[in-house]
Amino acid sequence: MKRFVCIATAAAMICSLAACSGNSGGQTPAPTTAAVAEAGTAAGTEAEAGGQAEKLDIKPGDIIGVSLTSRGSERWVRDSESLEKAITEAGYTPLIQYNEQNTSTQVSQIQNMVLAGAKVIIVCPYDNGSLSAALKEAREAGVLVINYDLAVVGTGDADYFVGYNNREVGVMQANAIIEGLGLDEGKGPFNIEMFAGSLNEANCYYYFNYAMDVLKPYFDSGQLVCRSGETDIEKCTIIDWDLAKLTAKLDARMTAYYSDGAHLDAVLVPSDYFSGPVSILLQGYGYGTEERPMPVITGNDCYESVCKLIANDMVYMTVLKDTTLLSDACMEIITSLAEGKPVEGTEKYKPSEDYDFELNAVFVEMFAVNKENLQERVIDTGFYTADQIYKELTDEDYGLK
């Protein structure tokens, strides 16, 4: 793999990719740090949003609809495969569709799933505030609605939320930066730059705000310095998860603030979808060599490609989210309600302080992964094989095709 990559070539290749998530329509009010702090803190078995289903009328062969965002993301393809397998093995018929980052398409797909007779709809929103009417119609038709991974805001018309406690993702990413730079040992000052995802996803606030809360003492002490001064989420967001926008923003910062030879030591990156492109773009600025080591770059979702980059010291960490745990949690809810039993292990979850409702939530476990525990967490568990991870890097591993 060539260490030095022409930025113009990398940018052109990145621009050819479709972004994995985002909002091309109107923005909706997003949760503040205070609102996020309320997520998953109180135990409970019943939500305030119209009451939960007590009994689900479903039989073998019935349709379970799944509405996901984009085939362009390794993460959502993995979720689709896990859900299809779990639904099929439980004896039901999966109806899995992608909205391909289009709000009106997702609304139509949900409505059509109801018309097709779906007894359950598992929905991962593209625009977190655009589904109020569609979900209300579904629940009024007797459909069980499970909000999957990306929080729906603006409506209480979901019966359950199944996902990760995503505020902890930001904490894991911040702790990786603290560990990787030796901040708790008093080392520094170090230069850091931050990026956030598209703000139509509530999760983007979770990742960024909680990471920044953990890193704040090190900014205050002067151990961390953001030379660009762009530390607010509105300045760091990459609208629509657009890789071309990521390229432009990173290039602008490197040119304006690091052309004097200053070393970039860490990059807070919300997702593996960005980690590879950030890594290769920084190689174009001479990073990734013994003389100019790669910054501590964070990630999330444990892409196979990013695990390879971690093994080769090109990305520092990612967050392992085993999607089979999500699909299993969905099926446990469905099975319990089909048998008329209470759903165990739920917590109260308030997606946003802007709306007065809570959902029953099932949070599943996740793990921070770096080079030291890559073998234990990823390969020994069978999540990926050694042959997948320890092989020559390609452009595809960096998000380039």
Secondary structure, 3 states (H helix, E strand, C coil): CCCCCCHHHHHHHHHCCCCCCCCCCCCCCCCCHHHHHCCCCEECCCCCCCCCCCCCCCCCCCEEEEEECCCCCHHHHHHHHHHHHHHHHCCCEEEEEECCCCHHHHHHHHHHHHHCCCCEEEECCCCCCCCHHHHHHHHHCCCEEEEECCCCCCCCCCCEEEEECCHHHHHHHHHHHHHHHCHHHCCCCEEEEECECCCCCHHHHHHHHHHHHHHHHHHHHCCEECCCCCCCHHHHECHHHCHHHHHHHHHHHHHHHCCCCCCCCEEECCCHHHHHHHHHHHHCCCCCCCCCCCCEECCCCCCHHHHHHHHCCCCCEEEECCHHHHHHHHHHHHHHHHCCCCCCCCEEECCCCCCCCCEEEEEECCEEEECCCHHHHHHCCCCCCHHHHCCCCCHHHHCCC
